[in-house]
Amino acid sequence: EVQLQASGGGLVQTGGSLRFSCVASGFTFEDYAIGWFRQAPGKEREGIACISSSDGSTFINYSVKDRMSISEDDARETVYLQMNSLKREGTAVYYCYLRRARDYWGQGTQVTVSS
């Protein structure tokens, strides 16, 4: 059973930084995408970033591409999302996910960006 354990959320001031980590376990397949979505209050869930396990290619949402980066530590089966210069609209619940034939979701982690 795929399990995704996310950590790194919290309260941060505008302009601050956070780094999320997501540890993936419980599977043996090798070709998948792993990344992050977020859902702000009253809004739909949106994709932020993902990385391919097969070739390391990445996708970053255009709205945050200058401020966020995603990386993966294969040995630790962990993916990281570095978020810099956070804005108030970054206040949301962030979800780690893994996609292979279907989507698997970790628990959400709250980020609150205060002025």
Phi, psi and chi 1 to 4 in degrees:
 res  aa     phi    psi   chi1   chi2   chi3   chi4
   1 GLU       -  127.0  178.1 -176.3   -2.2      -
   2 VAL   -68.3  131.4  175.4      -      -      -
   3 GLN  -128.8  137.6  -66.7 -172.0  -23.6      -
   4 LEU  -126.0  117.8  -58.3  168.6      -      -
   5 GLN  -111.0  110.6 -176.9   66.0   45.2      -
   6 ALA  -103.7  150.8      -      -      -      -
   7 SER  -153.5  162.0   60.6      -      -      -
   8 GLY   119.0   -0.7      -      -      -      -
   9 GLY   -77.1 -178.8      -      -      -      -
  10 GLY   151.2 -162.9      -      -      -      -
  11 LEU  -101.3  132.0  175.3   65.2      -      -
  12 VAL  -144.8  149.9   62.4      -      -      -
  13 GLN   -82.4  156.2  -70.0 -172.6  -30.2      -
  14 THR   -52.7  132.4  -58.5      -      -      -
  15 GLY    91.2   -9.0      -      -      -      -
  16 GLY   -80.8 -177.3      -      -      -      -
  17 SER  -129.4  152.6  -61.7      -      -      -
  18 LEU  -143.0  153.3  -76.7  174.0      -      -
  19 ARG  -127.7  123.3 -170.8  173.5   85.1  151.4
  20 PHE   -92.3  150.9  -75.2  131.9      -      -
  21 SER  -131.0  151.1   62.5      -      -      -
  22 CYS  -140.2  117.8  179.1      -      -      -
  23 VAL   -97.2  123.5  179.4      -      -      -
  24 ALA  -102.8  136.9      -      -      -      -
  25 SER  -152.1  171.4   62.7      -      -      -
  26 GLY    86.2   17.8      -      -      -      -
  27 PHE  -145.9  161.2   59.8   94.5      -      -
  28 THR  -119.9  -11.2   56.8      -      -      -
  29 PHE   -67.8  155.2   50.9   77.7      -      -
  30 GLU  -112.5  -23.0  -62.5 -178.7  -11.4      -
  31 ASP  -102.6  104.9 -173.9    9.8      -      -
  32 TYR  -157.1  169.7   57.5   88.4      -      -
  33 ALA  -114.9  143.2      -      -      -      -
  34 ILE  -137.7  142.1 -173.3  167.8      -      -
  35 GLY  -176.4 -151.5      -      -      -      -
  36 TRP  -136.4  140.5  -61.7   87.4      -      -
  37 PHE  -117.0  164.4  -88.4   69.6      -      -
  38 ARG  -140.6  155.1   71.2 -178.1  178.1 -173.2
  39 GLN  -135.1  113.2 -172.2  165.1   20.7      -
  40 ALA   -85.2  158.2      -      -      -      -
  41 PRO   -55.1  126.6  -26.0   34.8      -      -
  42 GLY    76.7    7.5      -      -      -      -
  43 LYS  -123.0  164.1  -64.9 -172.5  176.7 -179.2
  44 GLU   -78.0  158.6  -66.1 -175.1   -5.7      -
  45 ARG   -68.3  136.2 -164.8  173.1  -69.7 -171.0
  46 GLU  -128.7  145.2   65.7  171.1  -16.8      -
  47 GLY   -74.7  136.2      -      -      -      -
  48 ILE  -105.4  -52.0  -63.5  -61.0      -      -
  49 ALA  -162.9  152.5      -      -      -      -
  50 CYS  -152.8  162.5   68.0      -      -      -
  51 ILE  -137.0  142.4 -173.4  167.3      -      -
  52 SER   -89.1  131.7  167.6      -      -      -
  53 SER   -72.8  -22.8   67.4      -      -      -
  54 SER   -79.0  -40.4   59.7      -      -      -
  55 ASP  -130.4    1.1   61.9    6.2      -      -
  56 GLY    75.7    6.3      -      -      -      -
  57 SER   -67.4  149.1   58.6      -      -      -
  58 THR  -125.3  156.1   61.2      -      -      -
  59 PHE  -127.8  131.4  161.6   79.8      -      -
  60 ILE  -125.5  130.6  -53.4  -70.5      -      -
  61 ASN   -55.3  135.0 -171.8  -57.0      -      -
  62 TYR   -55.7  -34.7  179.3   82.2      -      -
  63 SER   -68.5  -16.1   66.0      -      -      -
  64 VAL  -128.7    7.0  -60.5      -      -      -
  65 LYS   -63.4  -24.2   66.0  179.2  -59.1 -177.5
  66 ASP   -85.1   -6.4  -67.1  -26.5      -      -
  67 ARG  -124.1   -7.9  -60.5 -178.2  -71.9  111.7
  68 MET  -130.6  150.9  -64.8 -168.2 -173.8      -
  69 SER  -143.8  153.3   61.0      -      -      -
  70 ILE  -126.3  141.9 -172.5  168.3      -      -
  71 SER  -146.9  165.4   60.0      -      -      -
  72 GLU  -136.8  138.0 -173.0  176.3   28.0      -
  73 ASP  -107.8  100.6 -178.0  -24.1      -      -
  74 ASP   -62.0  -38.5  -70.6  -23.4      -      -
  75 ALA   -63.3  -34.7      -      -      -      -
  76 ARG   -98.2    1.4  -62.6 -175.5  177.2 -174.1
  77 GLU    50.4   45.3  -63.2 -178.9  -34.5      -
  78 THR  -127.5  138.3  -58.1      -      -      -
  79 VAL  -114.6  141.9   62.2      -      -      -
  80 TYR  -118.6  141.6  -58.6   98.0      -      -
  81 LEU  -121.0  114.1 -179.3   68.8      -      -
  82 GLN   -96.2  123.5  178.7   67.4   41.2      -
  83 MET  -119.1  120.6  -55.5 -171.3  -66.9      -
  84 ASN  -117.8  161.9  -58.9  -39.7      -      -
  85 SER    48.2   50.7  -56.8      -      -      -
  86 LEU   -64.0  142.4  -78.3  161.0      -      -
  87 LYS  -111.0  165.5  -58.6  179.3  179.9  180.0
  88 ARG   -61.2  -31.6  -69.5 -161.1   65.9 -176.3
  89 GLU   -70.3   -4.5   52.9  -97.6   39.3      -
  90 GLY   -78.8   -5.9      -      -      -      -
  91 THR   -65.2  117.8  -65.9      -      -      -
  92 ALA  -173.3  171.2      -      -      -      -
  93 VAL   -94.8  127.6  178.1      -      -      -
  94 TYR  -103.9  135.2  -73.0   71.0      -      -
  95 TYR  -122.6  131.4  -62.6   89.1      -      -
  96 CYS   -83.7  141.8  175.5      -      -      -
  97 TYR  -141.8  158.4   78.9  100.4      -      -
  98 LEU  -130.3  133.9 -176.1  148.4      -      -
  99 ARG  -122.3  118.8  176.2  168.8  -67.1  168.3
 100 ARG  -158.4  104.2 -173.6 -179.9 -173.3  -86.2
 101 ALA    70.0  -37.3      -      -      -      -
 102 ARG  -146.5  171.0   53.8  158.7  -74.3 -168.4
 103 ASP   -97.6  135.3  -71.4  -16.7      -      -
 104 TYR  -114.0  140.6  -58.9   85.7      -      -
 105 TRP  -122.8  139.6  -64.9   93.8      -      -
 106 GLY   -88.0  176.6      -      -      -      -
 107 GLN   -72.3  150.5   84.0  -76.7    4.8      -
 108 GLY   -74.6  152.2      -      -      -      -
 109 THR  -128.5  129.9 -177.1      -      -      -
 110 GLN   -80.8  134.2  175.8   71.2   44.6      -
 111 VAL  -121.4  127.9  171.1      -      -      -
 112 THR  -121.8  121.6  -58.2      -      -      -
 113 VAL  -105.8  116.8 -175.9      -      -      -
 114 SER  -106.3  154.4   64.6      -      -      -
 115 SER   -86.1      -   58.3      -      -      -
